[in-house]
Amino acid sequence: MSTLKYEIEELKAQMNLVEVAVGNSVTLDMGQRTRVPEPQRYKENRDAKELENFLFDIEQYFQSTRTVTEDDKVSVASMYLSGDAKLL
């Protein structure tokens, strides 16, 4: 019987630790989702400023959509290329 009481006390102590850990954890408020505008397509324009703007926009898009891996980034970015830009 004393073994059972000891186990119950151990479980209560563990529960207290779990409650403290859960109480101290950070919760994220997912709230409403924000609509992320898609970047404009890049059409192999030789204008450096347009290319720079495209690269900036696509990086912002990656951050807001939480695209992390390089493979995913290449895949997504290639969807926003059009015309001869896809062939390069």
Residue pairs with C-beta under 8 A, 6 or more apart in sequence:
34 64
36 61
36 64
36 65
38 61
38 80
39 54
39 57
39 58
39 60
39 61
39 80
40 53
40 54
40 57
40 80
41 80
41 81
41 82
42 50
42 51
42 54
42 80
42 81
42 82
42 85
43 82
43 83
43 85
44 81
44 82
44 83
44 84
44 85
44 88
45 51
54 80
58 76
58 77
58 80
61 67
61 76
62 68
62 73
62 76
65 76
67 73
67 76
78 86
